[in-house]
Amino acid sequence: MFRVLKSIRVRLTFWYSLLLLTTLVAFGLIAYTYSRRQLTDSLDISLSNEVQWVKGFMEPKGAKVKPSKRFTIKKKTPIRSQVIESLELDTVAMSQADEDLWNQIYEHALLNPKKTLIEVTDKKGAVIFRSFTIGGDSLLVGEAPLNTVQIKTIKNERGENLRVASTSTKTNNIYVAYPLAEVRELLDNLFSIFLILIPIALAISIGGGWFFAYSSLRPVDNITKTVQKITAHNLDQQIPEHPVNDEIGRLVSTFNGMIVRLRQSFDQIRQFSLDASHELRTPLTIMRGEVELALRNPKENEEYRRVLASILDEVLRLSTIIENLLTLAKADYVQTEILFKEQVHLDELMAEMYEDSEMLALKKNIHVVNVVNEKLIVNGDRLRLRQLLLNLVDNAIKYTPEDGSVFLSLEKDNAYAKITIKDTGIGIPVEVQTKIFDRFYRVDKARSRELGGSGLGLSIAKWITDMHKGRISVESELNKGSTFCVFLPLNLEQVS
């Protein structure tokens, strides 16, 4: 049950239906209030026009008119705590003009679509005309204003609410009323319509919302099922592409891209494991062979000394490989940005590298040239930068034949310090220059192993450069040499 309530489909349907219900209720309240206001205003305008029409129709007929034959009171009639004396109508004295007046008003009242109630009294309150029959009840609401219209709501003896407009002439009071029950009936009908339509609309919205949510999220369910089937053993599997470039389509593309990157990462880890095992196995095999050979037959002290020296070389090589592996492992797991506060004087560091490179190049009689044009400062880790330059210089000397040359230079390139290490060595083929920074990659594996290389130096150099927000590039030509350039961002004070 709780799992269903946590479903996105259920939540989307719920919030959509709640929003629609709120909208419909708000619309209903606004429509009901507006309709009631409009009906009331329209009724008041109609009553005002009607009472003014009756007044305007009566005034030209004379100052005083006789009561209509249609209305006769034979007894006392209470009107709002008043008692109006019964009038005995003098039908003989009433003129034909008076009768025509009342007939026209009566006919007008009958033809009025609103079925208004018209009542005319004299100034004493005696009723002389009514267009309706309601017993002794009267529309009298008090003294009617002269030449203006007053509108009030009253309750008759039956308890019915009436909306009454009143005015007067010099001799008569005029009242026009309309029962509010009919207005109330219209509003009740409107309210009933809302009570019926809102639940129907809500039910339709719930069903429609559920259907559309299901249709929209069905591709997500398919993606989930496909991703659940993908493991480290079948990373070549892809999620079927979505035909539409919408949110689902972009999600599928993102997942497929992530799967490709995972496959590449797994391939790199697999290759890394194979290469590391191979690199570690070689010196161990050599040491094992040397030890077995030494133990097979007694040897002279010099022979044992030679074996121990060979084993020491392999141990040092193993130590270098393990140290480099630890450095790269740290590079993989420490991904946070490092803020360097140490100011490194590159001209001094290049001078140290020049001294070290002369020592390394002495055995092969390689000529080392150091060209430092200006003093440059960067913010960084001096130890790591020294390791970076030492790896590049060591590679340049290793792969440069005897009597060759290595050039070191430092110069400013816009906002960067440019360190160049150029050699006259064997060079690197163009097709593999993008791979030389990969771990354990070596152009000539047999020769690299012979020279003591492990294929990790350039990977470490690139990591250190990236760590300092710089970049490293290579240009090389076979049998002519290679040029490595390192660009490091200068200290802000030196950027101009």
BELHU-V740895 format. One record per residue. N is the residue number from 0. RES is the residue in one letter. SS is DSSP state (hx for helix, st for strand, lp for the rest). D_FIRST is the distance of its C-alpha to the first C-alpha in Angstrom with 1 decimal. Layout:
BEGIN
((N/RES/SS/D_FIRST) (N/RES/SS/D_FIRST))
END
This chain:
BEGIN
((0/M/lp/0.0) (1/F/hx/3.8) (2/R/hx/5.4) (3/V/hx/5.2) (4/L/hx/6.5) (5/K/lp/8.9) (6/S/lp/10.2) (7/I/hx/13.8) (8/R/hx/13.9) (9/V/hx/11.5) (10/R/hx/13.4) (11/L/hx/16.7) (12/T/hx/16.1) (13/F/hx/15.2) (14/W/hx/18.2) (15/Y/hx/20.4) (16/S/hx/19.8) (17/L/hx/20.3) (18/L/hx/23.5) (19/L/hx/24.7) (20/L/hx/24.2) (21/T/hx/26.1) (22/T/hx/28.8) (23/L/hx/29.2) (24/V/hx/29.5) (25/A/hx/31.9) (26/F/hx/33.9) (27/G/hx/34.1) (28/L/hx/35.4) (29/I/hx/37.8) (30/A/hx/39.0) (31/Y/hx/39.4) (32/T/hx/41.3) (33/Y/hx/43.4) (34/S/hx/44.2) (35/R/hx/45.3) (36/R/hx/47.5) (37/Q/hx/49.0) (38/L/hx/49.7) (39/T/hx/51.3) (40/D/hx/53.4) (41/S/hx/54.4) (42/L/hx/55.4) (43/D/hx/57.4) (44/I/hx/59.2) (45/S/hx/60.0) (46/L/hx/61.3) (47/S/hx/63.4) (48/N/hx/64.9) (49/E/hx/65.5) (50/V/hx/67.3) (51/Q/hx/69.4) (52/W/hx/70.3) (53/V/hx/71.6) (54/K/hx/73.5) (55/G/hx/75.0) (56/F/hx/75.9) (57/M/hx/77.7) (58/E/hx/79.6) (59/P/lp/82.2) (60/K/lp/83.0) (61/G/lp/84.8) (62/A/lp/84.7) (63/K/lp/84.1) (64/V/lp/82.8) (65/K/lp/83.1) (66/P/lp/80.1) (67/S/lp/78.7) (68/K/lp/79.8) (69/R/lp/76.2) (70/F/lp/75.5) (71/T/lp/77.5) (72/I/lp/76.8) (73/K/lp/78.8) (74/K/lp/77.3) (75/K/lp/75.9) (76/T/st/72.4) (77/P/st/70.4) (78/I/st/68.8) (79/R/lp/66.8) (80/S/lp/69.2) (81/Q/st/72.2) (82/V/st/74.6) (83/I/st/76.1) (84/E/lp/79.3) (85/S/lp/79.4) (86/L/lp/81.4) (87/E/lp/83.8) (88/L/lp/83.7) (89/D/lp/87.0) (90/T/lp/86.2) (91/V/lp/89.9) (92/A/lp/90.0) (93/M/lp/86.9) (94/S/lp/87.8) (95/Q/hx/86.5) (96/A/hx/85.2) (97/D/hx/82.9) (98/E/hx/81.7) (99/D/hx/80.9) (100/L/hx/79.0) (101/W/hx/76.7) (102/N/hx/76.3) (103/Q/hx/75.2) (104/I/hx/72.7) (105/Y/hx/71.4) (106/E/hx/71.1) (107/H/hx/69.3) (108/A/hx/66.8) (109/L/hx/66.2) (110/L/hx/65.7) (111/N/lp/63.3) (112/P/lp/59.9) (113/K/lp/58.3) (114/K/lp/60.4) (115/T/lp/61.5) (116/L/st/63.4) (117/I/st/66.9) (118/E/st/69.2) (119/V/st/72.6) (120/T/st/74.4) (121/D/st/77.7) (122/K/lp/77.9) (123/K/lp/78.3) (124/G/lp/74.9) (125/A/lp/76.4) (126/V/st/74.3) (127/I/st/76.5) (128/F/st/73.9) (129/R/st/70.4) (130/S/lp/68.5) (131/F/lp/66.3) (132/T/lp/66.7) (133/I/lp/64.6) (134/G/lp/67.1) (135/G/lp/68.5) (136/D/lp/65.6) (137/S/lp/66.6) (138/L/lp/65.0) (139/L/lp/67.2) (140/V/lp/65.2) (141/G/lp/68.1) (142/E/lp/70.9) (143/A/lp/70.2) (144/P/lp/71.0) (145/L/st/74.0) (146/N/lp/73.4) (147/T/lp/69.8) (148/V/lp/66.6) (149/Q/st/64.4) (150/I/st/60.9) (151/K/st/59.1) (152/T/st/56.5) (153/I/st/58.0) (154/K/st/57.0) (155/N/lp/59.5) (156/E/lp/60.4) (157/R/lp/57.7) (158/G/lp/55.1) (159/E/lp/54.4) (160/N/st/54.0) (161/L/st/56.6) (162/R/st/57.0) (163/V/st/60.8) (164/A/st/63.0) (165/S/st/66.5) (166/T/st/69.8) (167/S/st/73.5) (168/T/lp/77.0) (169/K/lp/80.2) (170/T/lp/80.4) (171/N/st/76.9) (172/N/st/73.3) (173/I/st/70.8) (174/Y/st/67.1) (175/V/st/64.5) (176/A/st/61.1) (177/Y/st/57.9) (178/P/st/55.3) (179/L/hx/52.0) (180/A/hx/50.2) (181/E/hx/50.4) (182/V/hx/48.9) (183/R/hx/46.2) (184/E/hx/45.6) (185/L/hx/45.1) (186/L/hx/42.7) (187/D/hx/40.8) (188/N/hx/40.6) (189/L/hx/39.3) (190/F/hx/36.7) (191/S/hx/35.7) (192/I/hx/35.4) (193/F/hx/33.0) (194/L/hx/30.9) (195/I/hx/30.7) (196/L/hx/30.4) (197/I/hx/27.8) (198/P/hx/25.0) (199/I/hx/26.1) (200/A/hx/26.2) (201/L/hx/22.7) (202/A/hx/21.3) (203/I/hx/23.3) (204/S/hx/22.2) (205/I/hx/18.5) (206/G/hx/19.3) (207/G/hx/21.7) (208/G/hx/19.7) (209/W/hx/16.9) (210/F/hx/19.7) (211/F/hx/21.6) (212/A/hx/18.8) (213/Y/hx/17.9) (214/S/hx/21.7) (215/S/hx/22.3) (216/L/hx/19.6) (217/R/hx/20.3) (218/P/hx/23.3) (219/V/hx/21.2) (220/D/hx/19.1) (221/N/hx/22.5) (222/I/hx/23.9) (223/T/hx/21.1) (224/K/hx/21.8) (225/T/hx/25.5) (226/V/hx/25.4) (227/Q/hx/23.6) (228/K/hx/26.5) (229/I/lp/29.1) (230/T/lp/30.7) (231/A/lp/34.0) (232/H/lp/35.7) (233/N/lp/34.9) (234/L/lp/35.1) (235/D/lp/37.2) (236/Q/lp/34.2) (237/Q/lp/33.3) (238/I/lp/30.4) (239/P/lp/31.8) (240/E/lp/33.2) (241/H/lp/31.6) (242/P/lp/34.2) (243/V/lp/33.7) (244/N/lp/34.6) (245/D/lp/31.6) (246/E/hx/28.9) (247/I/hx/27.4) (248/G/hx/30.9) (249/R/hx/31.8) (250/L/hx/28.6) (251/V/hx/29.7) (252/S/hx/33.2) (253/T/hx/32.2) (254/F/hx/30.2) (255/N/hx/33.2) (256/G/hx/35.6) (257/M/hx/33.6) (258/I/hx/33.7) (259/V/hx/37.5) (260/R/hx/38.0) (261/L/hx/36.1) (262/R/hx/38.3) (263/Q/hx/41.3) (264/S/hx/40.3) (265/F/hx/39.8) (266/D/hx/43.1) (267/Q/hx/44.8) (268/I/hx/43.5) (269/R/hx/44.6) (270/Q/hx/47.9) (271/F/hx/48.3) (272/S/hx/47.8) (273/L/hx/50.3) (274/D/hx/52.8) (275/A/hx/52.4) (276/S/hx/52.9) (277/H/hx/56.0) (278/E/hx/57.4) (279/L/hx/57.0) (280/R/hx/58.3) (281/T/hx/61.6) (282/P/hx/63.0) (283/L/hx/61.8) (284/T/hx/63.5) (285/I/hx/66.7) (286/M/hx/66.7) (287/R/hx/66.2) (288/G/hx/69.0) (289/E/hx/71.3) (290/V/hx/70.6) (291/E/hx/71.1) (292/L/hx/74.3) (293/A/hx/75.6) (294/L/hx/74.9) (295/R/hx/76.4) (296/N/lp/80.0) (297/P/lp/81.8) (298/K/lp/82.3) (299/E/lp/84.5) (300/N/hx/83.3) (301/E/hx/83.3) (302/E/hx/81.1) (303/Y/hx/78.6) (304/R/hx/78.7) (305/R/hx/78.0) (306/V/hx/75.0) (307/L/hx/73.6) (308/A/hx/74.0) (309/S/hx/72.2) (310/I/hx/69.3) (311/L/hx/69.3) (312/D/hx/69.0) (313/E/hx/66.0) (314/V/hx/64.4) (315/L/hx/64.9) (316/R/hx/63.4) (317/L/hx/60.3) (318/S/hx/60.0) (319/T/hx/60.2) (320/I/hx/57.5) (321/I/hx/55.1) (322/E/hx/55.8) (323/N/hx/55.1) (324/L/hx/51.8) (325/L/hx/50.7) (326/T/hx/51.7) (327/L/hx/49.6) (328/A/hx/46.6) (329/K/hx/46.9) (330/A/hx/47.1) (331/D/hx/43.8) (332/Y/hx/41.8) (333/V/lp/43.5) (334/Q/lp/42.3) (335/T/lp/42.7) (336/E/lp/45.7) (337/I/lp/48.7) (338/L/lp/51.0) (339/F/lp/54.6) (340/K/lp/57.0) (341/E/lp/59.9) (342/Q/st/62.6) (343/V/st/64.0) (344/H/st/67.5) (345/L/hx/67.4) (346/D/hx/71.2) (347/E/hx/71.5) (348/L/hx/68.7) (349/M/hx/70.5) (350/A/hx/73.7) (351/E/hx/72.1) (352/M/hx/70.7) (353/Y/hx/74.2) (354/E/hx/75.7) (355/D/hx/73.0) (356/S/hx/73.4) (357/E/hx/77.2) (358/M/hx/76.7) (359/L/hx/74.3) (360/A/hx/76.6) (361/L/lp/79.7) (362/K/lp/79.5) (363/K/lp/79.2) (364/N/lp/81.7) (365/I/lp/79.3) (366/H/st/80.3) (367/V/st/77.7) (368/V/st/78.2) (369/N/st/76.3) (370/V/st/76.3) (371/V/st/74.9) (372/N/lp/75.6) (373/E/lp/74.1) (374/K/lp/72.2) (375/L/lp/68.4) (376/I/st/65.6) (377/V/st/61.9) (378/N/st/59.1) (379/G/lp/57.7) (380/D/lp/57.7) (381/R/hx/61.3) (382/L/hx/60.6) (383/R/hx/58.2) (384/L/hx/60.5) (385/R/hx/63.3) (386/Q/hx/61.2) (387/L/hx/60.5) (388/L/hx/64.2) (389/L/hx/65.3) (390/N/hx/63.0) (391/L/hx/64.5) (392/V/hx/68.0) (393/D/hx/67.7) (394/N/hx/66.4) (395/A/hx/69.3) (396/I/hx/71.9) (397/K/hx/70.4) (398/Y/lp/70.5) (399/T/lp/73.8) (400/P/lp/76.9) (401/E/lp/79.9) (402/D/lp/82.0) (403/G/lp/79.2) (404/S/st/78.0) (405/V/st/74.8) (406/F/st/74.5) (407/L/st/72.4) (408/S/st/72.1) (409/L/st/70.3) (410/E/st/70.3) (411/K/st/68.4) (412/D/st/66.4) (413/N/lp/65.1) (414/A/lp/62.5) (415/Y/st/62.4) (416/A/st/64.6) (417/K/st/65.5) (418/I/st/66.4) (419/T/st/68.0) (420/I/st/68.8) (421/K/st/71.0) (422/D/st/72.6) (423/T/lp/75.0) (424/G/lp/73.1) (425/I/lp/71.9) (426/G/lp/69.3) (427/I/lp/65.9) (428/P/lp/65.3) (429/V/hx/63.6) (430/E/hx/60.9) (431/V/hx/59.5) (432/Q/lp/60.0) (433/T/lp/56.3) (434/K/lp/55.3) (435/I/lp/57.6) (436/F/lp/55.1) (437/D/lp/52.6) (438/R/lp/52.4) (439/F/lp/54.9) (440/Y/lp/56.3) (441/R/lp/60.1) (442/V/lp/62.4) (443/D/lp/64.8) (444/K/hx/62.9) (445/A/hx/66.0) (446/R/hx/68.1) (447/S/hx/65.3) (448/R/hx/65.0) (449/E/hx/68.8) (450/L/lp/68.8) (451/G/lp/66.1) (452/G/lp/63.3) (453/S/lp/59.7) (454/G/lp/58.1) (455/L/lp/56.2) (456/G/hx/58.7) (457/L/hx/58.0) (458/S/hx/54.2) (459/I/hx/54.8) (460/A/hx/57.1) (461/K/hx/54.5) (462/W/hx/51.9) (463/I/hx/54.3) (464/T/hx/55.3) (465/D/hx/51.7) (466/M/hx/51.1) (467/H/lp/54.0) (468/K/lp/52.6) (469/G/lp/55.6) (470/R/st/56.2) (471/I/st/58.4) (472/S/st/60.2) (473/V/st/62.6) (474/E/st/65.6) (475/S/st/67.5) (476/E/st/70.0) (477/L/lp/71.0) (478/N/lp/74.1) (479/K/lp/74.6) (480/G/st/72.0) (481/S/st/68.7) (482/T/st/67.9) (483/F/st/64.8) (484/C/st/64.0) (485/V/st/61.7) (486/F/st/60.8) (487/L/st/59.6) (488/P/st/59.0) (489/L/lp/61.8) (490/N/lp/61.8) (491/L/hx/61.3) (492/E/hx/64.8) (493/Q/hx/66.3) (494/V/lp/64.5) (495/S/lp/66.9))
END
